Amino acid sequence: MTMERRGFMVGVAAAMGGIVYSSGLAAMLANATNAEKPLPMIARDAWINQAVDVFSPEKRALVSAMCETLIPKTDTAGAKEAGVPKFIELLYAQWMAEPERMLFDKGLAEADKRAQANHGGIFAQCDAGAQKAVLEAMEEEQGDHPWFAFGGQSVADARADTPFMALFKEIAVTGFFMSEIGAQEVLRYAPMAGIFDGEASLASDESSWAATPFM
């Protein structure tokens, strides 16, 4: 199972159109779009710029490296430039319940363990090829979960056994497309849209429209 950027983006975008497996992400999105609760998430630029310090420097470096492995800088910006690592740290600090935090931490530890065993160093210190190999191996072992087939379980059923790679991909991609960079430079963006056409078809090399407020 390889991580080709376009196929990965298209696949996760399709999945995100339905089930949200991360309970923390679901809670954050629900509160962010509730007009009766003007939480800081409504002003995403203010939310993403607030201070957060729940990760150690080592954990922050690991999350950053993993995000950039999933969404590397190519002809468009990568995850780090879009602020995805900080998005994840804020989500972890403010919205993840303890069971999801434990799953998240266990997955991070597993990535470091595999990197040390197979590539001679912690994940953040490995080269891009080794980092990609580690995440692909982890996903290969978890790939029979319905998340990777883009549906098939209810949120309640899925959260009990959501694999780490599904959780991490979902959160990272959501953060990327909620960022100004992801929405304006990767998705198609029209600040003064004319009409909404819910039946518009897209070719395999076309991106979707920006549909969420920016961070």
TORPA-4810 file (N, C-alpha, C, O; in nm, 3 decimals):
<nodes>
NODE_1_0.086_-0.119_0.000_0.000_0.000_0.000_0.089_0.123_0.000_0.159_0.148_0.098_M
NODE_2_0.088_0.199_-0.107_0.175_0.316_-0.117_0.097_0.444_-0.093_-0.026_0.447_-0.105_T
NODE_3_0.169_0.550_-0.060_0.106_0.678_-0.030_0.132_0.777_-0.144_0.217_0.865_-0.133_M
NODE_4_0.058_0.762_-0.253_0.067_0.858_-0.360_-0.021_0.977_-0.326_-0.137_0.959_-0.289_E
NODE_5_0.034_1.097_-0.339_-0.034_1.215_-0.288_-0.175_1.233_-0.343_-0.269_1.251_-0.265_R
NODE_6_-0.194_1.227_-0.475_-0.325_1.257_-0.531_-0.427_1.151_-0.493_-0.539_1.184_-0.453_R
NODE_7_-0.389_1.024_-0.505_-0.481_0.918_-0.470_-0.521_0.924_-0.324_-0.636_0.900_-0.289_G
NODE_8_-0.425_0.955_-0.239_-0.451_0.966_-0.096_-0.549_1.079_-0.068_-0.643_1.061_0.009_F
NODE_9_-0.528_1.195_-0.130_-0.616_1.309_-0.108_-0.758_1.279_-0.155_-0.855_1.309_-0.085_M
NODE_10_-0.770_1.221_-0.274_-0.901_1.191_-0.328_-0.973_1.091_-0.239_-1.092_1.106_-0.210_V
NODE_11_-0.900_0.987_-0.196_-0.961_0.884_-0.113_-1.011_0.937_0.020_-1.124_0.909_0.059_G
NODE_12_-0.929_1.013_0.088_-0.970_1.064_0.219_-1.079_1.169_0.204_-1.168_1.178_0.290_V
NODE_13_-1.075_1.248_0.098_-1.182_1.345_0.075_-1.316_1.274_0.059_-1.418_1.322_0.109_A
NODE_14_-1.315_1.160_-0.010_-1.438_1.084_-0.026_-1.486_1.031_0.108_-1.606_1.036_0.138_A
NODE_15_-1.394_0.980_0.187_-1.431_0.926_0.318_-1.485_1.035_0.408_-1.583_1.013_0.481_A
NODE_16_-1.423_1.152_0.405_-1.463_1.260_0.493_-1.600_1.316_0.456_-1.660_1.390_0.533_M
NODE_17_-1.649_1.281_0.337_-1.783_1.324_0.300_-1.891_1.251_0.377_-2.007_1.290_0.372_G
NODE_18_-1.854_1.145_0.449_-1.952_1.068_0.523_-1.917_1.059_0.670_-1.941_1.152_0.747_G
NODE_19_-1.859_0.945_0.708_-1.829_0.918_0.848_-1.708_0.997_0.894_-1.609_1.008_0.821_I
NODE_20_-1.714_1.051_1.015_-1.596_1.106_1.082_-1.564_1.012_1.197_-1.641_1.003_1.292_V
NODE_21_-1.452_0.944_1.188_-1.419_0.841_1.287_-1.360_0.899_1.414_-1.378_0.842_1.522_Y
NODE_22_-1.290_1.011_1.405_-1.227_1.069_1.524_-1.333_1.139_1.608_-1.398_1.232_1.561_S
NODE_23_-1.350_1.095_1.732_-1.448_1.158_1.819_-1.409_1.301_1.853_-1.495_1.388_1.863_S
NODE_24_-1.277_1.325_1.869_-1.231_1.461_1.897_-1.257_1.553_1.780_-1.302_1.666_1.797_G
NODE_25_-1.229_1.505_1.660_-1.252_1.585_1.540_-1.401_1.611_1.520_-1.440_1.722_1.484_L
NODE_26_-1.483_1.511_1.544_-1.628_1.528_1.530_-1.680_1.632_1.628_-1.764_1.715_1.592_A
NODE_27_-1.631_1.629_1.751_-1.675_1.726_1.852_-1.631_1.867_1.815_-1.708_1.962_1.828_A
NODE_28_-1.508_1.880_1.768_-1.458_2.011_1.728_-1.537_2.067_1.612_-1.575_2.185_1.615_M
NODE_29_-1.564_1.987_1.510_-1.639_2.035_1.394_-1.782_2.070_1.431_-1.836_2.168_1.380_L
NODE_30_-1.844_1.992_1.517_-1.982_2.018_1.558_-1.992_2.152_1.631_-2.084_2.229_1.606_A
NODE_31_-1.899_2.178_1.720_-1.901_2.304_1.794_-1.860_2.420_1.707_-1.909_2.532_1.726_N
NODE_32_-1.771_2.396_1.612_-1.725_2.505_1.526_-1.833_2.556_1.434_-1.829_2.672_1.392_A
NODE_33_-1.930_2.471_1.400_-2.034_2.511_1.307_-2.167_2.541_1.376_-2.269_2.558_1.309_T
NODE_34_-2.166_2.546_1.508_-2.286_2.575_1.583_-2.298_2.726_1.604_-2.224_2.785_1.683_N
NODE_35_-2.390_2.788_1.532_-2.404_2.934_1.536_-2.445_2.984_1.673_-2.423_3.101_1.705_A
NODE_36_-2.505_2.897_1.756_-2.548_2.938_1.888_-2.435_2.934_1.990_-2.451_2.980_2.103_E
NODE_37_-2.322_2.879_1.950_-2.207_2.871_2.039_-2.087_2.936_1.971_-2.009_2.867_1.905_K
NODE_38_-2.071_3.067_1.985_-1.960_3.136_1.916_-1.826_3.105_1.979_-1.763_3.190_2.041_P
NODE_39_-1.781_2.980_1.962_-1.654_2.936_2.019_-1.538_2.989_1.936_-1.558_3.030_1.821_L
NODE_40_-1.418_2.989_1.991_-1.302_3.038_1.916_-1.282_2.970_1.781_-1.221_3.029_1.692_P
NODE_41_-1.332_2.847_1.765_-1.314_2.780_1.637_-1.385_2.852_1.524_-1.348_2.835_1.408_M
NODE_42_-1.486_2.933_1.556_-1.554_3.007_1.451_-1.456_3.100_1.380_-1.458_3.111_1.258_I
NODE_43_-1.370_3.165_1.456_-1.264_3.248_1.399_-1.139_3.164_1.391_-1.054_3.169_1.481_A
NODE_44_-1.125_3.087_1.285_-1.020_2.985_1.279_-0.880_3.046_1.279_-0.786_2.984_1.328_R
NODE_45_-0.867_3.166_1.223_-0.733_3.226_1.225_-0.690_3.252_1.369_-0.573_3.234_1.403_D
NODE_46_-0.785_3.295_1.453_-0.753_3.319_1.594_-0.730_3.186_1.666_-0.641_3.177_1.752_A
NODE_47_-0.807_3.084_1.632_-0.794_2.954_1.699_-0.658_2.891_1.672_-0.592_2.845_1.765_W
NODE_48_-0.616_2.890_1.548_-0.490_2.823_1.514_-0.370_2.901_1.566_-0.262_2.843_1.582_I
NODE_49_-0.387_3.028_1.594_-0.275_3.110_1.640_-0.261_3.114_1.792_-0.168_3.175_1.844_N
NODE_50_-0.351_3.049_1.864_-0.340_3.050_2.009_-0.225_2.960_2.055_-0.184_2.869_1.984_Q
NODE_51_-0.177_2.987_2.172_-0.065_2.910_2.226_-0.111_2.771_2.268_-0.222_2.754_2.319_A
NODE_52_-0.026_2.672_2.246_-0.053_2.536_2.290_0.081_2.470_2.322_0.178_2.487_2.248_V
NODE_53_0.085_2.394_2.431_0.213_2.336_2.472_0.189_2.205_2.546_0.237_2.187_2.658_D
NODE_54_0.115_2.113_2.482_0.089_1.983_2.546_0.185_1.876_2.496_0.200_1.772_2.561_V
NODE_55_0.250_1.898_2.382_0.347_1.803_2.330_0.488_1.840_2.377_0.521_1.958_2.387_F
NODE_56_0.568_1.741_2.405_0.709_1.765_2.429_0.775_1.804_2.297_0.717_1.779_2.191_S
NODE_57_0.893_1.864_2.300_0.962_1.896_2.173_0.982_1.773_2.085_0.972_1.781_1.963_P
NODE_58_1.010_1.658_2.148_1.030_1.534_2.071_0.900_1.488_2.007_0.899_1.447_1.891_E
NODE_59_0.792_1.495_2.081_0.662_1.454_2.028_0.617_1.549_1.917_0.560_1.505_1.817_K
NODE_60_0.642_1.677_1.935_0.605_1.776_1.834_0.683_1.751_1.704_0.627_1.762_1.595_R
NODE_61_0.810_1.719_1.717_0.893_1.690_1.599_0.844_1.564_1.529_0.845_1.557_1.406_A
NODE_62_0.803_1.464_1.605_0.753_1.340_1.548_0.624_1.364_1.472_0.610_1.319_1.358_L
NODE_63_0.529_1.434_1.534_0.402_1.463_1.468_0.425_1.544_1.340_0.363_1.518_1.237_V
NODE_64_0.514_1.642_1.347_0.544_1.725_1.232_0.600_1.642_1.117_0.560_1.659_1.002_S
NODE_65_0.694_1.552_1.149_0.754_1.467_1.046_0.651_1.372_0.985_0.653_1.349_0.864_A
NODE_66_0.564_1.318_1.067_0.461_1.227_1.017_0.361_1.300_0.928_0.319_1.247_0.825_M
NODE_67_0.324_1.421_0.967_0.232_1.501_0.884_0.294_1.529_0.747_0.227_1.516_0.645_C
NODE_68_0.420_1.567_0.747_0.485_1.601_0.620_0.507_1.477_0.534_0.512_1.487_0.411_E
NODE_69_0.519_1.360_0.596_0.527_1.236_0.519_0.395_1.207_0.450_0.394_1.162_0.335_T
NODE_70_0.286_1.232_0.518_0.153_1.211_0.459_0.122_1.313_0.350_0.071_1.279_0.244_L
NODE_71_0.154_1.439_0.377_0.122_1.547_0.283_0.250_1.628_0.260_0.267_1.735_0.319_I
NODE_72_0.340_1.577_0.176_0.468_1.646_0.155_0.453_1.767_0.065_0.357_1.779_-0.011_P
NODE_73_0.548_1.855_0.074_0.552_1.971_-0.015_0.590_1.923_-0.155_0.692_1.856_-0.173_K
NODE_74_0.509_1.956_-0.254_0.539_1.924_-0.394_0.529_2.054_-0.472_0.599_2.150_-0.440_T
NODE_75_0.443_2.058_-0.574_0.418_2.184_-0.641_0.324_2.271_-0.559_0.305_2.389_-0.590_D
NODE_76_0.265_2.214_-0.456_0.185_2.290_-0.360_0.242_2.267_-0.220_0.326_2.178_-0.201_T
NODE_77_0.197_2.346_-0.125_0.251_2.340_0.011_0.223_2.206_0.077_0.126_2.138_0.045_A
NODE_78_0.310_2.170_0.170_0.291_2.049_0.247_0.223_2.076_0.380_0.182_2.189_0.409_G
NODE_79_0.213_1.972_0.461_0.140_1.982_0.587_0.201_2.082_0.684_0.128_2.158_0.749_A
NODE_80_0.333_2.082_0.695_0.396_2.174_0.791_0.370_2.318_0.755_0.339_2.400_0.842_K
NODE_81_0.383_2.351_0.628_0.360_2.489_0.585_0.216_2.531_0.608_0.188_2.649_0.631_E
NODE_82_0.124_2.436_0.601_-0.018_2.466_0.621_-0.057_2.472_0.769_-0.171_2.506_0.800_A
NODE_83_0.035_2.440_0.859_0.005_2.448_1.002_-0.062_2.324_1.059_-0.122_2.331_1.167_G
NODE_84_-0.055_2.211_0.988_-0.123_2.090_1.033_-0.070_2.038_1.166_-0.151_1.998_1.250_V
NODE_85_0.061_2.036_1.191_0.107_1.986_1.320_0.047_2.063_1.439_0.010_2.002_1.539_P
NODE_86_0.037_2.193_1.428_-0.023_2.269_1.538_-0.172_2.242_1.548_-0.226_2.237_1.659_K
NODE_87_-0.240_2.225_1.435_-0.380_2.188_1.436_-0.400_2.060_1.517_-0.493_2.051_1.598_F
NODE_88_-0.313_1.963_1.495_-0.324_1.836_1.566_-0.298_1.854_1.715_-0.367_1.794_1.798_I
NODE_89_-0.200_1.935_1.750_-0.171_1.957_1.892_-0.286_2.027_1.961_-0.319_1.994_2.075_E
NODE_90_-0.348_2.123_1.895_-0.464_2.191_1.953_-0.582_2.095_1.967_-0.653_2.097_2.068_L
NODE_91_-0.603_2.012_1.867_-0.710_1.914_1.873_-0.687_1.817_1.989_-0.780_1.784_2.063_L
NODE_92_-0.564_1.772_2.004_-0.526_1.682_2.113_-0.551_1.750_2.248_-0.604_1.687_2.340_Y
NODE_93_-0.514_1.876_2.260_-0.526_1.947_2.387_-0.670_1.979_2.424_-0.707_1.972_2.541_A
NODE_94_-0.752_2.013_2.324_-0.884_2.069_2.354_-1.002_1.976_2.328_-1.107_1.993_2.389_Q
NODE_95_-0.986_1.881_2.239_-1.104_1.806_2.194_-1.093_1.655_2.207_-1.196_1.588_2.215_W
NODE_96_-0.975_1.599_2.209_-0.965_1.453_2.219_-0.995_1.405_2.360_-0.945_1.461_2.457_M
NODE_97_-1.078_1.302_2.371_-1.101_1.236_2.498_-0.984_1.142_2.527_-0.905_1.111_2.438_A
NODE_98_-0.974_1.097_2.650_-0.858_1.018_2.690_-0.840_0.890_2.607_-0.726_0.858_2.573_E
NODE_99_-0.946_0.815_2.574_-0.924_0.694_2.493_-0.861_0.725_2.358_-0.775_0.650_2.310_P
NODE_100_-0.902_0.835_2.295_-0.845_0.871_2.166_-0.701_0.920_2.182_-0.617_0.894_2.096_E
NODE_101_-0.675_0.991_2.289_-0.536_1.033_2.316_-0.445_0.911_2.333_-0.332_0.909_2.284_R
NODE_102_-0.496_0.810_2.403_-0.416_0.689_2.425_-0.388_0.619_2.293_-0.276_0.572_2.271_M
NODE_103_-0.487_0.610_2.205_-0.467_0.551_2.073_-0.364_0.631_1.993_-0.277_0.574_1.927_L
NODE_104_-0.376_0.762_2.000_-0.285_0.851_1.929_-0.142_0.833_1.978_-0.049_0.817_1.899_F
NODE_105_-0.125_0.835_2.109_0.009_0.821_2.168_0.069_0.683_2.138_0.189_0.672_2.112_D
NODE_106_-0.013_0.581_2.140_0.035_0.446_2.110_0.085_0.438_1.966_0.187_0.375_1.939_K
NODE_107_0.013_0.502_1.874_0.055_0.502_1.735_0.184_0.579_1.713_0.269_0.537_1.634_G
NODE_108_0.200_0.690_1.782_0.325_0.765_1.771_0.442_0.683_1.821_0.548_0.680_1.758_L
NODE_109_0.422_0.616_1.934_0.529_0.533_1.990_0.564_0.419_1.895_0.681_0.383_1.881_A
NODE_110_0.464_0.364_1.830_0.488_0.256_1.735_0.569_0.302_1.615_0.656_0.230_1.566_E
NODE_111_0.541_0.422_1.567_0.618_0.477_1.455_0.765_0.494_1.491_0.853_0.459_1.412_A
NODE_112_0.791_0.546_1.610_0.930_0.560_1.654_0.997_0.425_1.672_1.113_0.406_1.634_D
NODE_113_0.925_0.330_1.730_0.980_0.197_1.754_1.018_0.130_1.621_1.126_0.071_1.611_K
NODE_114_0.933_0.139_1.522_0.961_0.078_1.392_1.079_0.148_1.323_1.163_0.083_1.261_R
NODE_115_1.083_0.280_1.334_1.192_0.354_1.272_1.326_0.313_1.332_1.424_0.294_1.260_A
NODE_116_1.331_0.300_1.463_1.455_0.261_1.530_1.495_0.118_1.493_1.613_0.089_1.472_Q
NODE_117_1.396_0.028_1.486_1.426_-0.112_1.459_1.470_-0.135_1.315_1.559_-0.217_1.289_A
NODE_118_1.409_-0.063_1.222_1.432_-0.091_1.079_1.520_0.010_1.007_1.571_-0.017_0.899_N
NODE_119_1.538_0.128_1.068_1.610_0.233_0.997_1.715_0.303_1.084_1.778_0.399_1.040_H
NODE_120_1.735_0.255_1.205_1.845_0.301_1.285_1.831_0.432_1.357_1.931_0.487_1.404_G
NODE_121_1.710_0.485_1.367_1.693_0.612_1.439_1.546_0.642_1.459_1.461_0.579_1.396_G
NODE_122_1.515_0.737_1.546_1.376_0.774_1.568_1.318_0.832_1.440_1.392_0.878_1.352_I
NODE_123_1.187_0.831_1.430_1.118_0.866_1.306_1.159_1.003_1.254_1.189_1.018_1.135_F
NODE_124_1.161_1.103_1.340_1.189_1.240_1.297_1.330_1.257_1.241_1.356_1.352_1.168_A
NODE_125_1.421_1.165_1.276_1.559_1.175_1.230_1.587_1.091_1.106_1.697_1.097_1.050_Q
NODE_126_1.490_1.012_1.062_1.508_0.929_0.942_1.487_1.012_0.816_1.428_1.120_0.821_C
NODE_127_1.536_0.962_0.704_1.514_1.032_0.578_1.372_1.006_0.530_1.300_0.922_0.584_D
NODE_128_1.332_1.080_0.427_1.193_1.075_0.380_1.151_0.935_0.336_1.038_0.893_0.360_A
NODE_129_1.242_0.864_0.271_1.210_0.730_0.225_1.182_0.634_0.339_1.088_0.555_0.332_G
NODE_130_1.262_0.642_0.444_1.242_0.556_0.561_1.112_0.593_0.633_1.039_0.504_0.677_A
NODE_131_1.084_0.721_0.644_0.961_0.765_0.710_0.839_0.712_0.635_0.743_0.664_0.696_Q
NODE_132_0.844_0.722_0.504_0.732_0.672_0.424_0.716_0.522_0.441_0.604_0.472_0.450_K
NODE_133_0.827_0.449_0.444_0.822_0.304_0.460_0.760_0.264_0.594_0.684_0.168_0.600_A
NODE_134_0.792_0.337_0.699_0.737_0.308_0.831_0.584_0.323_0.830_0.513_0.234_0.876_V
NODE_135_0.535_0.436_0.778_0.391_0.459_0.779_0.318_0.363_0.686_0.207_0.320_0.716_L
NODE_136_0.380_0.329_0.574_0.317_0.233_0.484_0.306_0.095_0.548_0.206_0.025_0.530_E
NODE_137_0.409_0.055_0.623_0.404_-0.074_0.691_0.296_-0.075_0.798_0.225_-0.175_0.814_A
NODE_138_0.283_0.034_0.872_0.179_0.042_0.973_0.041_0.036_0.910_-0.049_-0.032_0.960_M
NODE_139_0.024_0.107_0.799_-0.106_0.107_0.733_-0.137_-0.030_0.673_-0.252_-0.074_0.675_E
NODE_140_-0.037_-0.096_0.620_-0.059_-0.227_0.560_-0.116_-0.325_0.663_-0.204_-0.405_0.631_E
NODE_141_-0.068_-0.317_0.785_-0.116_-0.406_0.891_-0.258_-0.371_0.935_-0.330_-0.456_0.987_E
NODE_142_-0.297_-0.247_0.916_-0.428_-0.201_0.962_-0.528_-0.189_0.847_-0.644_-0.152_0.868_Q
NODE_143_-0.484_-0.219_0.725_-0.560_-0.184_0.605_-0.688_-0.260_0.583_-0.764_-0.225_0.492_G
NODE_144_-0.717_-0.364_0.663_-0.843_-0.435_0.645_-0.959_-0.369_0.720_-1.072_-0.416_0.713_D
NODE_145_-0.930_-0.260_0.790_-1.037_-0.188_0.861_-1.126_-0.116_0.760_-1.076_-0.067_0.659_H
NODE_146_-1.258_-0.108_0.785_-1.350_-0.044_0.689_-1.316_0.101_0.657_-1.356_0.151_0.551_P
NODE_147_-1.243_0.171_0.745_-1.208_0.310_0.714_-1.134_0.319_0.582_-1.156_0.414_0.505_W
NODE_148_-1.049_0.224_0.554_-0.968_0.228_0.434_-1.048_0.192_0.309_-1.000_0.210_0.197_F
NODE_149_-1.169_0.142_0.328_-1.259_0.117_0.216_-1.360_0.231_0.204_-1.451_0.224_0.122_A
NODE_150_-1.342_0.338_0.287_-1.425_0.457_0.283_-1.571_0.429_0.317_-1.661_0.458_0.238_F
NODE_151_-1.591_0.372_0.434_-1.728_0.354_0.481_-1.754_0.212_0.526_-1.667_0.126_0.520_G
NODE_152_-1.876_0.188_0.571_-1.915_0.054_0.606_-1.952_0.035_0.752_-2.012_-0.066_0.787_G
NODE_153_-1.919_0.130_0.836_-1.956_0.122_0.977_-2.011_0.256_1.023_-1.983_0.360_0.964_Q
NODE_154_-2.091_0.249_1.128_-2.137_0.374_1.188_-2.025_0.433_1.271_-1.928_0.364_1.305_S
NODE_155_-2.039_0.559_1.304_-1.937_0.624_1.387_-1.924_0.552_1.521_-1.814_0.529_1.569_V
NODE_156_-2.037_0.518_1.580_-2.033_0.453_1.711_-1.960_0.320_1.706_-1.882_0.288_1.796_A
NODE_157_-1.984_0.242_1.601_-1.916_0.113_1.588_-1.768_0.131_1.559_-1.684_0.057_1.610_D
NODE_158_-1.736_0.231_1.476_-1.600_0.245_1.429_-1.505_0.298_1.535_-1.388_0.259_1.538_A
NODE_159_-1.551_0.384_1.622_-1.460_0.448_1.715_-1.396_0.349_1.812_-1.288_0.374_1.865_R
NODE_160_-1.462_0.238_1.836_-1.411_0.142_1.933_-1.282_0.077_1.886_-1.200_0.036_1.968_A
NODE_161_-1.263_0.066_1.756_-1.146_-0.005_1.706_-1.078_0.069_1.591_-1.013_0.006_1.508_D
NODE_162_-1.092_0.199_1.587_-1.030_0.276_1.480_-0.879_0.259_1.484_-0.818_0.285_1.588_T
NODE_163_-0.816_0.217_1.374_-0.670_0.202_1.375_-0.602_0.339_1.375_-0.659_0.438_1.328_P
NODE_164_-0.481_0.343_1.428_-0.410_0.469_1.440_-0.393_0.539_1.306_-0.414_0.660_1.298_F
NODE_165_-0.356_0.467_1.202_-0.331_0.533_1.075_-0.457_0.596_1.017_-0.449_0.700_0.951_M
NODE_166_-0.573_0.536_1.041_-0.698_0.597_0.999_-0.721_0.727_1.075_-0.756_0.829_1.016_A
NODE_167_-0.701_0.722_1.206_-0.718_0.841_1.289_-0.623_0.952_1.246_-0.664_1.066_1.229_L
NODE_168_-0.495_0.918_1.229_-0.396_1.019_1.198_-0.421_1.081_1.060_-0.413_1.202_1.043_F
NODE_169_-0.451_0.997_0.961_-0.479_1.049_0.827_-0.600_1.141_0.827_-0.598_1.248_0.767_K
NODE_170_-0.705_1.099_0.894_-0.828_1.177_0.895_-0.804_1.315_0.955_-0.848_1.416_0.900_E
NODE_171_-0.736_1.318_1.069_-0.711_1.445_1.136_-0.617_1.533_1.054_-0.641_1.653_1.040_I
NODE_172_-0.511_1.474_1.000_-0.412_1.552_0.924_-0.473_1.612_0.798_-0.450_1.729_0.767_A
NODE_173_-0.550_1.533_0.725_-0.609_1.582_0.601_-0.716_1.688_0.628_-0.726_1.786_0.555_V
NODE_174_-0.795_1.667_0.734_-0.894_1.768_0.770_-0.826_1.900_0.804_-0.868_2.006_0.758_T
NODE_175_-0.721_1.893_0.885_-0.648_2.015_0.919_-0.589_2.083_0.798_-0.590_2.205_0.788_G
NODE_176_-0.538_2.003_0.705_-0.478_2.060_0.584_-0.581_2.136_0.502_-0.555_2.248_0.458_F
NODE_177_-0.698_2.077_0.481_-0.797_2.142_0.396_-0.875_2.251_0.469_-0.945_2.330_0.405_F
NODE_178_-0.865_2.256_0.602_-0.923_2.368_0.674_-0.828_2.487_0.677_-0.869_2.597_0.713_M
NODE_179_-0.704_2.466_0.641_-0.608_2.576_0.642_-0.629_2.666_0.520_-0.687_2.624_0.420_S
NODE_180_-0.582_2.788_0.530_-0.592_2.880_0.417_-0.514_2.827_0.297_-0.559_2.838_0.183_E
NODE_181_-0.399_2.769_0.324_-0.317_2.713_0.215_-0.389_2.599_0.147_-0.397_2.595_0.024_I
NODE_182_-0.442_2.505_0.225_-0.510_2.391_0.166_-0.633_2.430_0.087_-0.660_2.374_-0.019_G
NODE_183_-0.708_2.527_0.139_-0.831_2.568_0.073_-0.806_2.653_-0.051_-0.875_2.638_-0.152_A
NODE_184_-0.709_2.741_-0.044_-0.689_2.835_-0.154_-0.589_2.786_-0.259_-0.598_2.825_-0.376_Q
NODE_185_-0.494_2.702_-0.219_-0.390_2.662_-0.313_-0.405_2.520_-0.365_-0.351_2.487_-0.470_E
NODE_186_-0.479_2.435_-0.293_-0.497_2.297_-0.336_-0.639_2.274_-0.384_-0.660_2.218_-0.492_V
NODE_187_-0.736_2.317_-0.306_-0.874_2.313_-0.352_-0.901_2.433_-0.442_-0.825_2.530_-0.443_L
NODE_188_-1.008_2.425_-0.518_-1.048_2.542_-0.598_-1.123_2.638_-0.507_-1.208_2.597_-0.427_R
NODE_189_-1.092_2.764_-0.520_-1.142_2.864_-0.426_-1.202_2.980_-0.503_-1.138_3.037_-0.591_Y
NODE_190_-1.327_3.015_-0.469_-1.393_3.130_-0.529_-1.450_3.215_-0.416_-1.553_3.180_-0.360_A
NODE_191_-1.384_3.327_-0.381_-1.430_3.407_-0.267_-1.569_3.467_-0.287_-1.638_3.497_-0.190_P
NODE_192_-1.610_3.483_-0.412_-1.746_3.532_-0.441_-1.808_3.437_-0.543_-1.818_3.468_-0.662_M
NODE_193_-1.848_3.322_-0.493_-1.901_3.218_-0.582_-2.031_3.264_-0.647_-2.108_3.340_-0.588_A
NODE_194_-2.056_3.217_-0.770_-2.178_3.252_-0.841_-2.295_3.165_-0.797_-2.384_3.212_-0.727_G
NODE_195_-2.294_3.038_-0.838_-2.402_2.947_-0.802_-2.342_2.819_-0.746_-2.225_2.789_-0.768_I
NODE_196_-2.424_2.745_-0.673_-2.381_2.615_-0.623_-2.440_2.507_-0.711_-2.562_2.502_-0.731_F
NODE_197_-2.355_2.419_-0.764_-2.398_2.309_-0.846_-2.357_2.179_-0.778_-2.242_2.138_-0.786_D
NODE_198_-2.451_2.116_-0.710_-2.421_1.994_-0.637_-2.400_1.873_-0.724_-2.363_1.767_-0.674_G
NODE_199_-2.423_1.886_-0.853_-2.410_1.773_-0.945_-2.287_1.786_-1.035_-2.270_1.706_-1.127_E
NODE_200_-2.203_1.884_-1.011_-2.087_1.904_-1.098_-1.992_1.786_-1.087_-1.957_1.744_-0.977_A
NODE_201_-1.951_1.732_-1.200_-1.859_1.618_-1.200_-1.716_1.668_-1.207_-1.689_1.774_-1.264_S
NODE_202_-1.623_1.590_-1.150_-1.482_1.624_-1.150_-1.402_1.514_-1.217_-1.429_1.396_-1.198_L
NODE_203_-1.305_1.554_-1.296_-1.212_1.457_-1.353_-1.115_1.411_-1.246_-1.106_1.472_-1.139_A
NODE_204_-1.041_1.304_-1.273_-0.951_1.248_-1.173_-0.837_1.342_-1.137_-0.776_1.327_-1.031_S
NODE_205_-0.807_1.439_-1.223_-0.698_1.532_-1.195_-0.749_1.668_-1.152_-0.674_1.765_-1.154_D
NODE_206_-0.876_1.678_-1.113_-0.932_1.804_-1.067_-0.955_1.800_-0.917_-0.990_1.696_-0.861_E
NODE_207_-0.935_1.913_-0.854_-0.960_1.920_-0.710_-1.103_1.966_-0.684_-1.170_2.021_-0.771_S
NODE_208_-1.147_1.942_-0.560_-1.279_1.985_-0.519_-1.276_2.134_-0.483_-1.170_2.197_-0.486_S
NODE_209_-1.392_2.189_-0.451_-1.399_2.327_-0.408_-1.376_2.338_-0.258_-1.407_2.245_-0.183_W
NODE_210_-1.322_2.448_-0.214_-1.309_2.474_-0.071_-1.448_2.484_-0.011_-1.534_2.557_-0.062_A
NODE_211_-1.470_2.412_0.098_-1.602_2.408_0.158_-1.603_2.440_0.306_-1.710_2.441_0.367_A
NODE_212_-1.488_2.468_0.365_-1.482_2.495_0.508_-1.416_2.630_0.534_-1.336_2.676_0.453_T
NODE_213_-1.450_2.694_0.646_-1.377_2.816_0.682_-1.229_2.788_0.700_-1.189_2.673_0.719_P
NODE_214_-1.148_2.890_0.695_-1.004_2.873_0.708_-0.960_2.885_0.853_-1.027_2.947_0.936_F
NODE_215_-0.847_2.826_0.882_-0.783_2.846_1.012_-0.704_2.976_1.005_-0.640_3.014_1.103_M
</nodes>
